[in-house]
C-alpha cells in the first residue's frame, strides 16, 4: 500500500520543464554533442562502481531487477544493496524502497536527464523531497556543459558532462555515456561531505539475439 501511494503521488505529477530551446556551446573536446533519446534498460543490466569519500572507499553495484507499471506509469526498479531505486522511463528518480517500505521519495520525479541530451541544454526542477526526517523543497538547475572523452577503470568513453546545482548546499557533476546507458563518473557534494564514483564494470542484460555486451574486467 505504501509503495502504491508513493507511485501514485509521483506518477500523477508532471515532469519538470526544460528552460527554453537548447543552444549548443562550442567545445574543443566534444566528441558526443547529443544523445537523441533515453536508453532502454532491461532486467539484468548491471553497473559496478568504485567510490571514495574522504578516507573511505568501496564498491557499489546497481542492477535492474524488474520493470513495473503502477497506475499507467512505468518504472525501472534498480537494486542497490538491499534498496530498490525507482526510475521513470526517462531515468527520472522517484523513490527508494527497502523491504516494500518507502524510505525516501521525491515528487515529481527528479530529472537528472532530459532527452535529447545535448551540449548547452539546461533545465530547472521544483519538487518536494520526503524521508524519515520530514519534507523539504527542492530547487535544482541542471546544465549539460560539454562532451568529453574520459577514462575510468572500465575503460574510455565518450560522454556528456552534466552539472546539478541545488538549494540544499549540495551539487553534482556526472558524465553520461550512451555506451553503458548511464553515468560512468559522478562527483557529488552534500554539505561538507564530497564523494566520487567511477565505473569499474558494466554488464548488459539479455537483448534481442541473446547477446550480453560488457565493459570492464570480467
N, C-alpha and C positions, 0 to 999 in steps of 0.2 A: 504493500500500500504506500509506504513512504517513497519508494522508487517511482511508482506511477505518478504520485503527486509531484515529485520533482520534475519528471519529464514533461508532464502537462504544463507546469509553470514555465519551463524553459522553452518548450516547443511552441507554445502559443504566442510568444513574443517575437517580433521581427528582428532579424539580424541588423547589425549596425550598418550605416550608410556611408559609402565612400565619399570623400571630400573632393568633389569636383572631378574634372576629367584628368586622367593620368597624363603627366608631362614628362617625357624621357629626360634623364640627367646624363650628360656625357660622362664617360668613364673609360680611361685607357686600359683598365683591367677587365672590362666587361666582356666575357665570353658567352654569357647567358642573359640577354636583355629581357626576356619574357618567358613565362610559363603559362600557357594558354588556359589550362583547366586543372582542377583539383585531381589528385591521384586517386586511384582505385585501390583501396585497402582490401585485403582478403584475410580470412582466418588463417593463421599460420605465419603471417608476416611478423618478423621479429627483429628488433634492434637491440644491440648491446652497447652501452656507453661506459666510458671511463669518466669518473668525476673527481674533482678536487675542490676542497673548500678549506681555506686556512691550512692547518697542518693535517687535515684528514683527507682520505681518498678511498675510492672503492669502485664498484661497478653497478650499473643499473640495467636491468633487462625489461623491455616492454614488448608484449606480444598481443596481437589482435586475436581475441578469443571468439568473438561472435559479432554478428550484425543483427541488431534488434530493432523492431518497429513498435513504437508506442504512440497511440493516438495519431497515426498517419505521419509521424516523424521518425526518420531512420537514424540510428546511432551506431557508430562503431564502439565496441567495448574492448578497451585495451588494458590488459592485466599488467600491473607493475607491483611486484611482490604480491601482497595479498589485497591490493586495492584495485578496483576496476574504474578506469577513467572513461567517461562517456564523451564522445566527439560526434558532431553532426557530420553529414557527408562532405561539408565544406571544410572540415577539420577545425570547427569552432568548438572550444572546450566548454562542456556543460556541467559536469559533476564528477565527484569522487565518491565511490560507494565501497564499503567494506562489509562483507558478510550480509548483503542485502540492506544495509543501513547507510543512509546518506550521511557522509561526513562533511561534505562541502558542495556547494553549488553556486552557480552564477547565472543570472537571468538579465537579459537574454544571453545565450552562449557567447563566449568571448572570441572574437575573430582574429586569431593570430595570423591568418592568411586571408587574402581576398583575391579572387580569380577574375580575369587573368592577373597573375602576379608579375609585375614588371617594374623595372628601374624607374624611379620618380613617382610611383604611386604612393598615396598616403590616405589614411582613413582614421576616423575617430570612433570612440566607443564610450557609451554611457550605460552603466548597469549596476546591479546590486549583487555583492558577494556575501554569502552567508555560510558560517560554520559554527562550531560549538561555542565560539566566543561572541557570537552575535552577527549583526549585519553591518555592512559598510558600503558606501557608494564608491563605484569605480569610474574613474575618468582616465582613459588611455588614448594616446595617439601613436599610430604606427606609421612607419615610413620605410619604403624599400630604397635603400641607399645606393647600392651598386651591385654589379655582377662581379664575382670573384672566383678564381680557381684556388681552392685551398687544400691543404694536406692534413689529414687526421690519421690515426692508427689504421683505419680501414682502407686508406688509400687517398688518391687525389680526386676531387670532384669539382665540377662547375656548379656554382651556387648563386643564389640571390641573397644578399645580406639585408635583414630587416631589423629595425630597432623599435622598441616599445618604451615609451615614457609614460609613467603613471603618476597618480596623485597621492600615492601612499608611500612615498620615499622609496620607490623601487624602480627598476629598469631592467631591460633585457636587450641583448643582441643575439641574433640567431641566423644561421646560414642554411637555407633550404636547398636541397639537392634533389632534383627530379629523378635522378638515377636510383635513389633509395627510397623515394616517396616521402621523405620527411627531412628534418634538420640533421646536419652532421656535426654541427658545433653550436654550443649555447653558452653564453656568458651572462650571468644574472646577478643582480644585487637586490637584497632585501634588507633595508636599513643599513647597518654597518657590516652585514654579512654578505660576502660575494662567493660565487661558485662558478665552475666551468665544467661542461660536459663535452666529450669528443667521441665520435662514433668509432667503436672498435670492430664491430661486426654487424652485418645485415644479412638476413636470410628471408627470401620471399616465400610466401605460401603458394600452394598449387594454383596455377593458372591454366588456361586452355592449352592442351598439349602435354600437361603434366610436368612442365619444367619448373625448377626451383633455383633461379639465379641467386648468387650470393656475392657479398663483398666482404673483404677482410679475411682473417685467418679461419681455417676450418675448426 
